[in-house]
Amino acid sequence: MHIATVDLDDTLINTQMYYVDATDSYVEYMNEKFGFEKNSVEQLIKEIDDTLVDSLGLSEERFPTSFARTTETLLQDNNDVDMEYEK
């Protein structure tokens, strides 16, 4: 599914940098703490976020849910991790 949005009042344009910064920080954290390849983490979060568009649309829950589900996916085999903390 492809979605087009129109930002007539420029609110999304002005805040896009925060989404990019949050994603970059998350990717860096997962790389430094757990050794995951940055490109793989970035691709996975994008795939999960794209999938969530079907169920959550453009809601404010979608972005943080994407991070939580990416964390669950990446760390699912690591029993030594406090999953709730990491999410």
URPELIN-V249940 format. One record per backbone hydrogen bond with DSSP energy under -0.5 kcal/mol. CO is the residue of the C=O (numbers start at 1). NH is the residue of the N-H. If there is no record, write none. Layout:
BEGIN
CO:NH
CO:NH
END
This chain:
BEGIN
5:7
6:8
7:10
10:14
11:15
12:16
15:18
15:19
16:20
17:21
18:22
19:23
20:24
21:25
22:26
23:27
24:28
25:29
26:30
27:31
28:32
29:33
30:34
30:36
31:35
37:41
38:42
39:43
40:44
41:45
42:46
43:47
44:48
45:49
46:50
47:51
48:52
49:53
50:53
51:54
51:55
52:56
52:57
53:57
56:59
59:62
59:63
60:64
61:65
62:66
63:67
64:68
65:69
66:70
67:71
68:72
69:73
70:74
71:75
72:76
73:76
75:78
77:79
78:81
81:83
82:86
83:87
END
